[in-house]
Amino acid sequence: MRSIRVLSLVAAVAALALAGCGSSGDDDPPATSAAATTAPVEQQTVTLALDWTPNTNHTGVYVAQKLGYYADAGINLKILPYASTSPETLVSTGKADFGFSYEAGVAYARSAGSDVVAVFAPVAKDQYAIGVRADDDSVQSPKDLDGKTYAGFGTPDEGPELEYVIKQDGGTGTFKKVTLNTAAYEAVYNGKADFTIPVTTWEGIEAKLVGKPLKYFQLEDYGFPEQYSTLLISSQKWLQANPDLAKRFLAATTKGYEYATEHPAEAAKILVDANPDTLKNPELVSESEALLAKDYRKDAQGRIGRLDPQIWRKYGAFLYDNGLLVDADGKKLTTQPDWTAFYTNDYLPAA
């Protein structure tokens, strides 16, 4: 799923279809919608663009849909499936009301003039780490990556990120790079590349399940700033025109992620049942959801969804200091942005 970062750089236009949830088995959690016992609530349609095929970063949305939280809030949610047009583009051009993204994606898009703003953090902890084969004894810490081959995804932040960590560990930060996108993981598993940046809550588990476990170096252990690897975004234009609807959507979404955190096994089943054609390994989904619930969903204060100004300032400064942010004309920014314009907690339920 690290490859979702590539989507913020894609400008191709693709046809979109609406995706709904599948039916559930008899042992599903009961639908809790109040609409079953009270007068129907008038429904307003909200569209949400996925950043990749359905996975555990999206679980809370599918839970909120299945358990009737959106219906109770007067929302008819339409999920736009993953396509070649990035969620940042879809949201900024009004083709989607909300979308999944990540911190660098928001920074790139907004710096370049797109109307996008982060509104919810489905995952509070950075899911990215440097991954190498567990049986590769030649790599004991990041400095040992000097001279080795990195299998990457082509986003501008990867190189500076890796150089920073390697240098912090005492290396020179010099390594070979090959851009392989999703084939990067297989290249490392098969020994054709030495390291990559997997999502620990998905590819990391997948590697273990197929008998090719990885070992990790957490970026933050080497002084790298924390970042949001998964976010929900909207546009200022849509939020200002629909403040009440935005609050209802995010309140229902928060409930969905809270349920997933408290009931990871049940939430995993809801996600698989909703997407049987794409999620064919229930064990992977179950283990991923359990790990997210245990270590990743809540922030240091035990909250779900809220955005931390410190994370935005520190990681944003890294992007700016490395010349990775450009304006609408493709010119590097010469003044660091006001990061408070890149996110908002104003539409979340009271903490």
BALOBA-1460 file (C-alpha; in Angstrom, 3 decimals):
// residues 351
<rec num="1" residu="m" x="0.000" y="0.000" z="0.000"/>
<rec num="2" residu="r" x="3.021" y="2.299" z="0.078"/>
<rec num="3" residu="s" x="2.319" y="2.654" z="-3.643"/>
<rec num="4" residu="i" x="-0.763" y="4.757" z="-2.913"/>
<rec num="5" residu="r" x="1.717" y="7.617" z="-2.488"/>
<rec num="6" residu="v" x="2.237" y="7.608" z="-6.244"/>
<rec num="7" residu="l" x="-1.379" y="8.602" z="-6.818"/>
<rec num="8" residu="s" x="-0.900" y="12.231" z="-5.793"/>
<rec num="9" residu="l" x="1.371" y="12.664" z="-8.809"/>
<rec num="10" residu="v" x="-1.090" y="11.178" z="-11.313"/>
<rec num="11" residu="a" x="-3.194" y="13.534" z="-13.439"/>
<rec num="12" residu="a" x="-4.919" y="11.105" z="-15.833"/>
<rec num="13" residu="v" x="-8.714" y="11.181" z="-15.840"/>
<rec num="14" residu="a" x="-10.572" y="7.877" z="-15.385"/>
<rec num="15" residu="a" x="-14.255" y="6.951" z="-15.439"/>
<rec num="16" residu="l" x="-15.661" y="6.399" z="-11.966"/>
<rec num="17" residu="a" x="-18.210" y="3.867" z="-10.792"/>
<rec num="18" residu="l" x="-20.021" y="3.680" z="-7.504"/>
<rec num="19" residu="a" x="-19.227" y="0.845" z="-5.142"/>
<rec num="20" residu="g" x="-21.489" y="-0.449" z="-2.411"/>
<rec num="21" residu="c" x="-21.128" y="-2.989" z="0.350"/>
<rec num="22" residu="g" x="-21.836" y="-6.676" z="-0.043"/>
<rec num="23" residu="s" x="-24.278" y="-8.691" z="1.996"/>
<rec num="24" residu="s" x="-23.207" y="-10.376" z="5.226"/>
<rec num="25" residu="g" x="-23.531" y="-13.801" z="6.781"/>
<rec num="26" residu="d" x="-25.755" y="-14.861" z="9.654"/>
<rec num="27" residu="d" x="-22.994" y="-14.358" z="12.208"/>
<rec num="28" residu="d" x="-22.396" y="-10.713" z="11.305"/>
<rec num="29" residu="p" x="-22.817" y="-8.068" z="14.027"/>
<rec num="30" residu="p" x="-26.440" y="-6.902" z="13.971"/>
<rec num="31" residu="a" x="-27.164" y="-3.690" z="12.121"/>
<rec num="32" residu="t" x="-27.693" y="-1.037" z="14.779"/>
<rec num="33" residu="s" x="-29.388" y="1.608" z="12.668"/>
<rec num="34" residu="a" x="-32.081" y="3.498" z="14.521"/>
<rec num="35" residu="a" x="-33.816" y="3.881" z="11.166"/>
<rec num="36" residu="a" x="-35.219" y="0.362" z="11.625"/>
<rec num="37" residu="t" x="-37.393" y="1.460" z="14.550"/>
<rec num="38" residu="t" x="-37.969" y="5.167" z="13.935"/>
<rec num="39" residu="a" x="-39.174" y="7.317" z="11.092"/>
<rec num="40" residu="p" x="-36.729" y="7.322" z="8.146"/>
<rec num="41" residu="v" x="-34.129" y="10.071" z="8.154"/>
<rec num="42" residu="e" x="-33.870" y="12.106" z="4.964"/>
<rec num="43" residu="q" x="-30.702" y="10.954" z="3.235"/>
<rec num="44" residu="q" x="-28.077" y="13.197" z="1.636"/>
<rec num="45" residu="t" x="-25.509" y="11.628" z="-0.661"/>
<rec num="46" residu="v" x="-21.821" y="11.913" z="0.239"/>
<rec num="47" residu="t" x="-19.123" y="10.594" z="-2.103"/>
<rec num="48" residu="l" x="-15.823" y="9.157" z="-0.885"/>
<rec num="49" residu="a" x="-12.859" y="8.292" z="-3.133"/>
<rec num="50" residu="l" x="-10.601" y="5.368" z="-2.233"/>
<rec num="51" residu="d" x="-6.838" y="5.677" z="-2.683"/>
<rec num="52" residu="w" x="-6.300" y="1.980" z="-3.385"/>
<rec num="53" residu="t" x="-8.316" y="-1.207" z="-3.452"/>
<rec num="54" residu="p" x="-10.220" y="-1.720" z="-0.169"/>
<rec num="55" residu="n" x="-7.957" y="-2.509" z="2.775"/>
<rec num="56" residu="t" x="-7.792" y="-2.091" z="6.527"/>
<rec num="57" residu="n" x="-7.017" y="1.628" z="6.317"/>
<rec num="58" residu="h" x="-10.612" y="1.928" z="5.096"/>
<rec num="59" residu="t" x="-12.256" y="-0.390" z="7.629"/>
<rec num="60" residu="g" x="-14.048" y="2.244" z="9.695"/>
<rec num="61" residu="v" x="-15.906" y="3.528" z="6.648"/>
<rec num="62" residu="y" x="-17.243" y="0.077" z="5.750"/>
<rec num="63" residu="v" x="-18.165" y="-0.547" z="9.394"/>
<rec num="64" residu="a" x="-20.063" y="2.740" z="9.609"/>
<rec num="65" residu="q" x="-21.910" y="1.860" z="6.419"/>
<rec num="66" residu="k" x="-22.740" y="-1.701" z="7.477"/>
<rec num="67" residu="l" x="-23.859" y="-0.829" z="11.007"/>
<rec num="68" residu="g" x="-26.040" y="2.042" z="9.867"/>
<rec num="69" residu="y" x="-24.069" y="4.915" z="11.352"/>
<rec num="70" residu="y" x="-24.206" y="6.866" z="8.096"/>
<rec num="71" residu="a" x="-27.891" y="6.118" z="7.589"/>
<rec num="72" residu="d" x="-28.638" y="7.292" z="11.120"/>
<rec num="73" residu="a" x="-26.799" y="10.518" z="10.323"/>
<rec num="74" residu="g" x="-28.913" y="11.060" z="7.203"/>
<rec num="75" residu="i" x="-26.112" y="10.086" z="4.841"/>
<rec num="76" residu="n" x="-26.209" y="7.861" z="1.777"/>
<rec num="77" residu="l" x="-22.518" y="7.074" z="1.303"/>
<rec num="78" residu="k" x="-21.268" y="6.313" z="-2.194"/>
<rec num="79" residu="i" x="-17.757" y="4.859" z="-2.296"/>
<rec num="80" residu="l" x="-15.842" y="5.677" z="-5.455"/>
<rec num="81" residu="p" x="-13.463" y="2.799" z="-6.187"/>
<rec num="82" residu="y" x="-9.770" y="3.191" z="-6.756"/>
<rec num="83" residu="a" x="-9.036" y="4.655" z="-10.187"/>
<rec num="84" residu="s" x="-6.128" y="6.279" z="-11.981"/>
<rec num="85" residu="t" x="-7.199" y="9.776" z="-10.945"/>
<rec num="86" residu="s" x="-5.892" y="10.583" z="-7.480"/>
<rec num="87" residu="p" x="-8.299" y="11.312" z="-4.618"/>
<rec num="88" residu="e" x="-6.608" y="14.709" z="-4.241"/>
<rec num="89" residu="t" x="-7.625" y="15.579" z="-7.798"/>
<rec num="90" residu="l" x="-11.143" y="14.198" z="-7.397"/>
<rec num="91" residu="v" x="-11.715" y="16.149" z="-4.186"/>
<rec num="92" residu="s" x="-10.185" y="19.416" z="-5.372"/>
<rec num="93" residu="t" x="-12.235" y="19.384" z="-8.582"/>
<rec num="94" residu="g" x="-15.507" y="18.538" z="-6.838"/>
<rec num="95" residu="k" x="-15.783" y="14.992" z="-8.217"/>
<rec num="96" residu="a" x="-15.693" y="13.582" z="-4.656"/>
<rec num="97" residu="d" x="-16.665" y="15.116" z="-1.330"/>
<rec num="98" residu="f" x="-14.050" y="13.199" z="0.656"/>
<rec num="99" residu="g" x="-11.096" y="10.986" z="-0.190"/>
<rec num="100" residu="f" x="-8.296" y="8.959" z="1.345"/>
<rec num="101" residu="s" x="-4.825" y="10.460" z="1.149"/>
<rec num="102" residu="y" x="-1.650" y="10.864" z="3.239"/>
<rec num="103" residu="e" x="0.296" y="13.818" z="4.634"/>
<rec num="104" residu="a" x="2.809" y="14.252" z="1.834"/>
<rec num="105" residu="g" x="0.017" y="13.901" z="-0.740"/>
<rec num="106" residu="v" x="-1.907" y="16.726" z="0.893"/>
<rec num="107" residu="a" x="1.247" y="18.841" z="1.124"/>
<rec num="108" residu="y" x="2.112" y="18.324" z="-2.545"/>
<rec num="109" residu="a" x="-1.404" y="19.015" z="-3.758"/>
<rec num="110" residu="r" x="-2.198" y="22.054" z="-1.635"/>
<rec num="111" residu="s" x="1.198" y="23.645" z="-2.233"/>
<rec num="112" residu="a" x="0.516" y="23.337" z="-5.957"/>
<rec num="113" residu="g" x="-2.806" y="25.138" z="-5.597"/>
<rec num="114" residu="s" x="-5.286" y="22.289" z="-5.189"/>
<rec num="115" residu="d" x="-8.192" y="22.817" z="-2.801"/>
<rec num="116" residu="v" x="-7.570" y="19.939" z="-0.384"/>
<rec num="117" residu="v" x="-7.505" y="19.851" z="3.402"/>
<rec num="118" residu="a" x="-7.050" y="16.960" z="5.840"/>
<rec num="119" residu="v" x="-10.029" y="16.429" z="8.146"/>
<rec num="120" residu="f" x="-9.541" y="13.043" z="9.852"/>
<rec num="121" residu="a" x="-6.708" y="10.653" z="10.707"/>
<rec num="122" residu="p" x="-7.880" y="7.020" z="10.419"/>
<rec num="123" residu="v" x="-4.390" y="5.981" z="11.567"/>
<rec num="124" residu="a" x="-2.547" y="7.995" z="14.225"/>
<rec num="125" residu="k" x="0.870" y="6.328" z="13.932"/>
<rec num="126" residu="d" x="3.176" y="6.233" z="10.910"/>
<rec num="127" residu="q" x="2.763" y="2.883" z="9.117"/>
<rec num="128" residu="y" x="5.915" y="3.225" z="7.013"/>
<rec num="129" residu="a" x="9.242" y="1.609" z="7.910"/>
<rec num="130" residu="i" x="12.380" y="0.505" z="6.114"/>
<rec num="131" residu="g" x="12.022" y="-3.202" z="5.417"/>
<rec num="132" residu="v" x="14.699" y="-5.788" z="4.600"/>
<rec num="133" residu="r" x="14.534" y="-9.558" z="4.493"/>
<rec num="134" residu="a" x="14.642" y="-11.001" z="7.987"/>
<rec num="135" residu="d" x="17.405" y="-13.419" z="6.936"/>
<rec num="136" residu="d" x="19.639" y="-10.694" z="5.474"/>
<rec num="137" residu="d" x="22.419" y="-10.669" z="8.051"/>
<rec num="138" residu="s" x="24.375" y="-8.065" z="6.089"/>
<rec num="139" residu="v" x="21.948" y="-5.384" z="7.291"/>
<rec num="140" residu="q" x="21.874" y="-4.850" z="11.042"/>
<rec num="141" residu="s" x="20.941" y="-1.151" z="11.053"/>
<rec num="142" residu="p" x="20.229" y="1.585" z="8.468"/>
<rec num="143" residu="k" x="23.901" y="2.494" z="7.972"/>
<rec num="144" residu="d" x="24.380" y="-0.975" z="6.436"/>
<rec num="145" residu="l" x="22.110" y="0.084" z="3.550"/>
<rec num="146" residu="d" x="24.910" y="2.182" z="2.028"/>
<rec num="147" residu="g" x="25.689" y="0.805" z="-1.427"/>
<rec num="148" residu="k" x="22.672" y="-1.480" z="-1.497"/>
<rec num="149" residu="t" x="19.633" y="-1.363" z="-3.797"/>
<rec num="150" residu="y" x="16.379" y="0.314" z="-2.824"/>
<rec num="151" residu="a" x="13.195" y="-0.796" z="-4.580"/>
<rec num="152" residu="g" x="10.883" y="2.208" z="-4.537"/>
<rec num="153" residu="f" x="7.778" y="3.883" z="-5.876"/>
<rec num="154" residu="g" x="8.947" y="7.090" z="-7.547"/>
<rec num="155" residu="t" x="7.661" y="9.692" z="-5.091"/>
<rec num="156" residu="p" x="9.992" y="12.631" z="-4.388"/>
<rec num="157" residu="d" x="10.164" y="12.193" z="-0.610"/>
<rec num="158" residu="e" x="11.536" y="8.629" z="-0.624"/>
<rec num="159" residu="g" x="15.179" y="9.457" z="-1.351"/>
<rec num="160" residu="p" x="15.574" y="12.306" z="1.173"/>
<rec num="161" residu="e" x="13.700" y="10.254" z="3.785"/>
<rec num="162" residu="l" x="16.043" y="7.288" z="3.419"/>
<rec num="163" residu="e" x="19.166" y="9.448" z="3.230"/>
<rec num="164" residu="y" x="18.143" y="11.167" z="6.461"/>
<rec num="165" residu="v" x="17.688" y="7.907" z="8.366"/>
<rec num="166" residu="i" x="20.885" y="6.300" z="7.035"/>
<rec num="167" residu="k" x="22.972" y="9.373" z="7.850"/>
<rec num="168" residu="q" x="21.453" y="9.569" z="11.319"/>
<rec num="169" residu="d" x="22.719" y="6.029" z="11.867"/>
<rec num="170" residu="g" x="26.235" y="6.969" z="10.756"/>
<rec num="171" residu="g" x="26.099" y="6.021" z="7.073"/>
<rec num="172" residu="t" x="26.707" y="8.174" z="4.013"/>
<rec num="173" residu="g" x="23.169" y="7.859" z="2.641"/>
<rec num="174" residu="t" x="24.397" y="6.607" z="-0.732"/>
<rec num="175" residu="f" x="22.459" y="3.737" z="-2.297"/>
<rec num="176" residu="k" x="21.124" y="2.524" z="-5.637"/>
<rec num="177" residu="k" x="17.502" y="3.183" z="-6.582"/>
<rec num="178" residu="v" x="15.104" y="1.294" z="-8.833"/>
<rec num="179" residu="t" x="11.459" y="2.293" z="-9.255"/>
<rec num="180" residu="l" x="9.258" y="-0.795" z="-9.260"/>
<rec num="181" residu="n" x="5.988" y="0.382" z="-7.669"/>
<rec num="182" residu="t" x="4.086" y="-2.611" z="-6.218"/>
<rec num="183" residu="a" x="6.719" y="-4.993" z="-7.617"/>
<rec num="184" residu="a" x="9.133" y="-3.531" z="-5.052"/>
<rec num="185" residu="y" x="7.955" y="-5.917" z="-2.359"/>
<rec num="186" residu="e" x="8.432" y="-9.000" z="-4.495"/>
<rec num="187" residu="a" x="11.881" y="-7.786" z="-5.531"/>
<rec num="188" residu="v" x="12.966" y="-7.665" z="-1.895"/>
<rec num="189" residu="y" x="11.323" y="-10.998" z="-1.060"/>
<rec num="190" residu="n" x="13.204" y="-12.603" z="-3.965"/>
<rec num="191" residu="g" x="16.550" y="-10.950" z="-3.236"/>
<rec num="192" residu="k" x="16.580" y="-8.808" z="-6.393"/>
<rec num="193" residu="a" x="16.633" y="-5.659" z="-4.249"/>
<rec num="194" residu="d" x="17.839" y="-5.145" z="-0.699"/>
<rec num="195" residu="f" x="15.256" y="-2.899" z="0.919"/>
<rec num="196" residu="t" x="12.002" y="-1.043" z="0.430"/>
<rec num="197" residu="i" x="9.440" y="0.930" z="2.445"/>
<rec num="198" residu="p" x="6.444" y="-1.299" z="3.176"/>
<rec num="199" residu="v" x="3.333" y="-0.526" z="5.150"/>
<rec num="200" residu="t" x="3.943" y="-2.519" z="8.314"/>
<rec num="201" residu="t" x="0.231" y="-3.105" z="8.878"/>
<rec num="202" residu="w" x="-0.271" y="-4.726" z="5.456"/>
<rec num="203" residu="e" x="2.780" y="-5.751" z="3.403"/>
<rec num="204" residu="g" x="4.640" y="-6.550" z="6.605"/>
<rec num="205" residu="i" x="1.964" y="-9.020" z="7.645"/>
<rec num="206" residu="e" x="1.615" y="-10.346" z="4.107"/>
<rec num="207" residu="a" x="5.356" y="-11.099" z="3.951"/>
<rec num="208" residu="k" x="5.150" y="-13.093" z="7.162"/>
<rec num="209" residu="l" x="2.121" y="-15.058" z="5.986"/>
<rec num="210" residu="v" x="3.826" y="-16.118" z="2.747"/>
<rec num="211" residu="g" x="6.927" y="-17.255" z="4.640"/>
<rec num="212" residu="k" x="9.149" y="-14.328" z="3.654"/>
<rec num="213" residu="p" x="9.261" y="-12.207" z="6.827"/>
<rec num="214" residu="l" x="10.874" y="-8.788" z="6.941"/>
<rec num="215" residu="k" x="12.722" y="-6.945" z="9.660"/>
<rec num="216" residu="y" x="12.151" y="-3.242" z="10.092"/>
<rec num="217" residu="f" x="13.844" y="-0.014" z="10.988"/>
<rec num="218" residu="q" x="11.267" y="2.458" z="12.246"/>
<rec num="219" residu="l" x="11.961" y="5.888" z="10.767"/>
<rec num="220" residu="e" x="11.165" y="7.736" z="13.982"/>
<rec num="221" residu="d" x="13.764" y="5.693" z="15.902"/>
<rec num="222" residu="y" x="16.384" y="7.607" z="13.910"/>
<rec num="223" residu="g" x="14.981" y="11.075" z="14.470"/>
<rec num="224" residu="f" x="12.795" y="11.246" z="11.379"/>
<rec num="225" residu="p" x="9.602" y="13.279" z="11.985"/>
<rec num="226" residu="e" x="6.344" y="11.413" z="12.485"/>
<rec num="227" residu="q" x="3.962" y="11.603" z="9.527"/>
<rec num="228" residu="y" x="0.376" y="10.697" z="8.708"/>
<rec num="229" residu="s" x="0.481" y="7.735" z="6.340"/>
<rec num="230" residu="t" x="-3.331" y="7.681" z="6.027"/>
<rec num="231" residu="l" x="-5.745" y="10.626" z="6.060"/>
<rec num="232" residu="l" x="-9.233" y="11.605" z="5.024"/>
<rec num="233" residu="i" x="-9.406" y="14.821" z="3.015"/>
<rec num="234" residu="s" x="-12.047" y="17.200" z="1.731"/>
<rec num="235" residu="s" x="-12.005" y="20.634" z="0.092"/>
<rec num="236" residu="q" x="-12.452" y="23.995" z="1.777"/>
<rec num="237" residu="k" x="-15.131" y="24.842" z="-0.788"/>
<rec num="238" residu="w" x="-17.215" y="21.764" z="0.031"/>
<rec num="239" residu="l" x="-16.719" y="22.058" z="3.803"/>
<rec num="240" residu="q" x="-17.754" y="25.692" z="3.865"/>
<rec num="241" residu="a" x="-20.856" y="24.932" z="1.792"/>
<rec num="242" residu="n" x="-21.804" y="21.837" z="3.840"/>
<rec num="243" residu="p" x="-20.580" y="22.268" z="7.430"/>
<rec num="244" residu="d" x="-23.392" y="20.313" z="9.091"/>
<rec num="245" residu="l" x="-23.175" y="17.452" z="6.597"/>
<rec num="246" residu="a" x="-19.404" y="17.321" z="7.055"/>
<rec num="247" residu="k" x="-19.788" y="17.086" z="10.833"/>
<rec num="248" residu="r" x="-22.382" y="14.325" z="10.530"/>
<rec num="249" residu="f" x="-20.194" y="12.378" z="8.115"/>
<rec num="250" residu="l" x="-17.120" y="12.632" z="10.324"/>
<rec num="251" residu="a" x="-19.069" y="11.788" z="13.483"/>
<rec num="252" residu="a" x="-20.387" y="8.609" z="11.848"/>
<rec num="253" residu="t" x="-16.929" y="7.816" z="10.465"/>
<rec num="254" residu="t" x="-15.402" y="8.261" z="13.913"/>
<rec num="255" residu="k" x="-17.935" y="5.781" z="15.308"/>
<rec num="256" residu="g" x="-16.960" y="3.322" z="12.593"/>
<rec num="257" residu="y" x="-13.261" y="3.504" z="13.470"/>
<rec num="258" residu="e" x="-14.031" y="3.355" z="17.187"/>
<rec num="259" residu="y" x="-16.011" y="0.159" z="16.600"/>
<rec num="260" residu="a" x="-13.172" y="-1.283" z="14.511"/>
<rec num="261" residu="t" x="-10.713" y="-0.484" z="17.295"/>
<rec num="262" residu="e" x="-12.844" y="-2.116" z="19.977"/>
<rec num="263" residu="h" x="-13.982" y="-5.068" z="17.826"/>
<rec num="264" residu="p" x="-11.190" y="-5.754" z="15.295"/>
<rec num="265" residu="a" x="-12.265" y="-9.317" z="14.447"/>
<rec num="266" residu="e" x="-15.844" y="-8.277" z="13.708"/>
<rec num="267" residu="a" x="-14.663" y="-5.227" z="11.765"/>
<rec num="268" residu="a" x="-12.320" y="-7.360" z="9.660"/>
<rec num="269" residu="k" x="-15.215" y="-9.635" z="8.718"/>
<rec num="270" residu="i" x="-17.351" y="-6.655" z="7.732"/>
<rec num="271" residu="l" x="-14.562" y="-5.407" z="5.462"/>
<rec num="272" residu="v" x="-14.048" y="-8.823" z="3.827"/>
<rec num="273" residu="d" x="-17.781" y="-9.410" z="3.360"/>
<rec num="274" residu="a" x="-18.101" y="-6.005" z="1.698"/>
<rec num="275" residu="n" x="-15.244" y="-6.699" z="-0.712"/>
<rec num="276" residu="p" x="-15.105" y="-10.439" z="-1.466"/>
<rec num="277" residu="d" x="-13.632" y="-9.963" z="-4.933"/>
<rec num="278" residu="t" x="-10.595" y="-8.001" z="-3.737"/>
<rec num="279" residu="l" x="-9.954" y="-9.294" z="-0.215"/>
<rec num="280" residu="k" x="-9.328" y="-12.996" z="-0.722"/>
<rec num="281" residu="n" x="-7.095" y="-13.565" z="2.319"/>
<rec num="282" residu="p" x="-9.197" y="-13.143" z="5.489"/>
<rec num="283" residu="e" x="-6.189" y="-14.002" z="7.666"/>
<rec num="284" residu="l" x="-4.249" y="-11.036" z="6.295"/>
<rec num="285" residu="v" x="-7.201" y="-8.712" z="6.908"/>
<rec num="286" residu="s" x="-7.780" y="-10.080" z="10.410"/>
<rec num="287" residu="e" x="-4.152" y="-9.756" z="11.491"/>
<rec num="288" residu="s" x="-3.858" y="-6.301" z="9.952"/>
<rec num="289" residu="e" x="-6.991" y="-5.072" z="11.690"/>
<rec num="290" residu="a" x="-5.834" y="-6.486" z="15.025"/>
<rec num="291" residu="l" x="-2.462" y="-4.716" z="14.714"/>
<rec num="292" residu="l" x="-4.072" y="-1.418" z="13.756"/>
<rec num="293" residu="a" x="-6.500" y="-1.638" z="16.668"/>
<rec num="294" residu="k" x="-3.742" y="-2.461" z="19.141"/>
<rec num="295" residu="d" x="-1.017" y="-0.009" z="18.142"/>
<rec num="296" residu="y" x="-2.038" y="2.426" z="15.408"/>
<rec num="297" residu="r" x="-5.576" y="3.828" z="15.576"/>
<rec num="298" residu="k" x="-5.389" y="5.974" z="18.719"/>
<rec num="299" residu="d" x="-3.116" y="8.928" z="19.349"/>
<rec num="300" residu="a" x="-1.150" y="9.479" z="22.570"/>
<rec num="301" residu="q" x="-4.267" y="10.890" z="24.215"/>
<rec num="302" residu="g" x="-6.364" y="7.871" z="23.237"/>
<rec num="303" residu="r" x="-8.300" y="9.754" z="20.552"/>
<rec num="304" residu="i" x="-9.259" y="8.598" z="17.066"/>
<rec num="305" residu="g" x="-9.230" y="10.943" z="14.085"/>
<rec num="306" residu="r" x="-7.784" y="14.148" z="15.525"/>
<rec num="307" residu="l" x="-4.903" y="15.841" z="13.716"/>
<rec num="308" residu="d" x="-1.791" y="16.920" z="15.627"/>
<rec num="309" residu="p" x="-0.329" y="20.356" z="14.726"/>
<rec num="310" residu="q" x="3.177" y="19.196" z="15.734"/>
<rec num="311" residu="i" x="3.150" y="16.365" z="13.190"/>
<rec num="312" residu="w" x="2.129" y="18.786" z="10.461"/>
<rec num="313" residu="r" x="4.780" y="21.343" z="11.385"/>
<rec num="314" residu="k" x="7.688" y="18.927" z="11.730"/>
<rec num="315" residu="y" x="7.018" y="16.701" z="8.734"/>
<rec num="316" residu="g" x="5.956" y="19.689" z="6.649"/>
<rec num="317" residu="a" x="9.257" y="21.379" z="7.484"/>
<rec num="318" residu="f" x="11.111" y="18.278" z="6.275"/>
<rec num="319" residu="l" x="9.318" y="18.421" z="2.910"/>
<rec num="320" residu="y" x="9.969" y="22.143" z="2.563"/>
<rec num="321" residu="d" x="13.606" y="22.027" z="3.690"/>
<rec num="322" residu="n" x="14.330" y="19.340" z="1.094"/>
<rec num="323" residu="g" x="12.816" y="21.397" z="-1.717"/>
<rec num="324" residu="l" x="10.008" y="18.906" z="-2.336"/>
<rec num="325" residu="l" x="7.120" y="21.395" z="-2.425"/>
<rec num="326" residu="v" x="6.326" y="23.294" z="-5.620"/>
<rec num="327" residu="d" x="3.693" y="25.832" z="-6.570"/>
<rec num="328" residu="a" x="1.166" y="25.674" z="-9.397"/>
<rec num="329" residu="d" x="3.903" y="26.628" z="-11.884"/>
<rec num="330" residu="g" x="6.202" y="23.841" z="-10.725"/>
<rec num="331" residu="k" x="8.584" y="26.227" z="-8.953"/>
<rec num="332" residu="k" x="9.974" y="25.315" z="-5.541"/>
<rec num="333" residu="l" x="8.365" y="27.185" z="-2.668"/>
<rec num="334" residu="t" x="10.602" y="29.877" z="-1.231"/>
<rec num="335" residu="t" x="8.524" y="30.412" z="1.909"/>
<rec num="336" residu="q" x="7.394" y="27.634" z="4.217"/>
<rec num="337" residu="p" x="3.594" y="27.293" z="4.114"/>
<rec num="338" residu="d" x="1.247" y="27.990" z="6.992"/>
<rec num="339" residu="w" x="0.586" y="24.365" z="7.939"/>
<rec num="340" residu="t" x="-2.611" y="25.219" z="9.814"/>
<rec num="341" residu="a" x="-4.219" y="25.742" z="6.388"/>
<rec num="342" residu="f" x="-3.472" y="22.123" z="5.415"/>
<rec num="343" residu="y" x="-5.668" y="20.460" z="8.047"/>
<rec num="344" residu="t" x="-8.602" y="21.141" z="10.345"/>
<rec num="345" residu="n" x="-10.191" y="19.517" z="13.390"/>
<rec num="346" residu="d" x="-13.178" y="21.842" z="13.202"/>
<rec num="347" residu="y" x="-15.588" y="19.264" z="11.802"/>
<rec num="348" residu="l" x="-14.747" y="16.426" z="14.205"/>
<rec num="349" residu="p" x="-16.855" y="15.482" z="17.233"/>
<rec num="350" residu="a" x="-15.833" y="17.230" z="20.437"/>
<rec num="351" residu="a" x="-12.788" y="15.576" z="22.002"/>
